[in-house]
Amino acid sequence: MADVRVRLRGGPQDGHEVTVSADPSGKPIPRITIPARTRNSQAVPPLLAYERRGRLPDGAWEFRYVGTEA
């Protein structure tokens, strides 16, 4: 599987870019989760959920923030 560039929109990670796996057709996985940053290093951070929305003119894929998971 190839990797593709993803731009995150909304939520705490707005504007960040990450690389995710793509399926055989070249589309990135439909949903990703990223651990939220916490001040307490002993705490289990919630997961920030982002879902694939579409491809941007520069070739990156856009993922929109949809909420958190425990």
Order of alpha helices (4+ residues) and beta strands (2+ residues): beta-beta-beta-beta-beta
